[in-house]
Amino acid sequence: MAKEESQEKQNNTEEMKEEEPQKRKWLKDPDELPKFVRISLIILANTITTLNFASGITAIVLTIIYFIDPTKYILSIWAARLVLLAIIFDFTDGIPARLAKKNPGFFGTVVDSAADTVSFGFAPMVMIALSMQLTNTTSTAHFVLAICSVVVGLYFGFCTLFRLIRFTKTPSKKWFQGIPSPGAGCAAAVYIIIKLYIENKVVSTSIATPIVGLIFMIMAATMMIVKVRYPTTKLPKNFLEVFLLGLTAIVIVTLAVMPFDYIIYPAGAMAVLTIFYILYGPFYLVSHMLERGRQIDDYKLPDNKDF
């Protein structure tokens, strides 16, 4: 009897050992995943991409309604929030696709590119261009700023389109050339939120906010098309970079759900993080040039005192 129990335990142990490598094989090779799991992951990835596209379209519609009726400023706030949600969708849609080991198909190429163009190009372009009223302006300065907003919005849209076309032709897994379009879209959303908060909660009609905001938008748009390298999320990160990346994700989610009365706090934090990120590329470029210069003998001044 004891021998039979011992033999049964041994057989169970051998079966568990055989099942464990099989489970690990599923984790290492997604092709070994059950078919329904892979299909579910692919459907999830496609759904997130569709939500990204829908967020951009809805943001455009809400902005146009706000432009027609400025009293409905809360719709413009939600347009900005939808752009922020689109950033989350754009970041997460690739996770289930990679788990399923899905080759880029119609959704991974056409729909994803179209979603990025709409959510981070056309939607911010419309939000910036229609951020100020062209009629019933309180002063000539406001009318001039309204015209400038249209010009800056069109420039922003052009830079985003140029950036996405360049990325499609020369993709890189380690470095971006210029800030990615979601980063610029985030800058546009933050500008709109801060501007509307100041106008409707602080009740200020000062032209300082749109002037600073439009300069910020020109800077963000220009940094999309310059050939300055920005690290992707796939590069190894130090503790500070991981902390800032996590903090940025938390602030974006907070902006998307925070009541309008308190939204200025995460919006201010996001503005600081966005400026820091935009300046990171030029700072890295200068530090890299100095580092390379130190490796060249001609960089150091000669010891000759008469020099």
FENVENFEN-V711291 format. One record per run of one state. SS is the DSSP state (H for helix, E for strand, L for the rest). FROM is the first residue (numbers start at 1). LEN is the number of residues. If there is no record, write none. Layout:
ss=(SS	SS)
from=(FROM	FROM)
len=(LEN	LEN)
This chain:
ss=(L	H	L	H	L	H	L	H	L	H	L	H	L	E	L	H	L	H	L	E	L	H	L	H	L	H	L)
from=(1	2	29	30	33	35	69	73	100	106	130	140	170	175	178	181	201	208	226	229	232	239	258	260	295	297	300)
len=(1	27	1	3	2	34	4	27	6	24	10	30	5	3	3	20	7	18	3	3	7	19	2	35	2	3	8)
